[in-house]
């Protein structure tokens, strides 16, 4: 036993628990209470009493078409983050791990987008997509083609997804590279002596030994997709065009602070939390089942 007497540990645990209780759990419970009242009087008649409406806001969820679009986009982003953010990060980590000289340079280059503010990246790509004078249309004009409205209803989701995915590849790259560094070189050397190619080494050695790290990355990617807000909001505020690029975070923000509908915004916040908990648990169960089968 590292510590025979556990009571002194409470001195360090209790402050953190109090902080979470005051700034996370109590506000969440207050949010649940607010979702059962009509809070529009905050704007119309400040200081007036709220009207109790029970589960009316929750019933509204079932007929909210914009919410359905936001949920669909969030699920699409979950899939894309796993495939592209984790997938590309894994490929880059393997490639960099096999570089003997200048490895630190590539680590810095691939991690650099994480250092840049999401708002700055969003503004940068918004300038790229600008119809009049944007970089992409300038290139098209230089090649003799007509300019394109990159944020039209057919392309908007794709154009928002590209910078969102690109900005977080470096995050998973660093996590996976750290996991790769924990695999002993002796295993790869033994496999190479037995005639195992580099590609086969990835399939038979790297992936099996990295499953716990990959499972962590998948969980972070899936839950992170539910929290996307700042970058899409800068590129296409209010879910433009026609609300087709709304995610759960952007839609909740628009309803709460754009429409001043605080009670329904509280319900949307609860939906995001519940979905985050359920999805993370589901991912955890699936990865746990795979581990048990492997054992």
ABEGO torsion letter per residue (X at the ends): XABABAAAAAAAAAAAAAAAAAAAAAAAAAAAAAAABBAAAAAABBGBBBBBAEAAAAAAAAABAAAAAAAAAAAAAAAAAAAAAAAAAAAAAAAAAABABGAAAAAAAAAAAAABBAAAAAAAAAAAABABGBAAAAAAAAAGBBBBBAABAAAAAAAAAAAAAAAAAAAAAAAAAAAAAABBAAAAAAAAAAGBBAAAAAAAAAAAAAAAAAAAAAAAAAAAAAABAAAAAAABBGGOBGGAABBAAAAAAAAAAAAGBAAAAAAAAAAAAAAAAAAAAAAAAAAAAAAAAAX
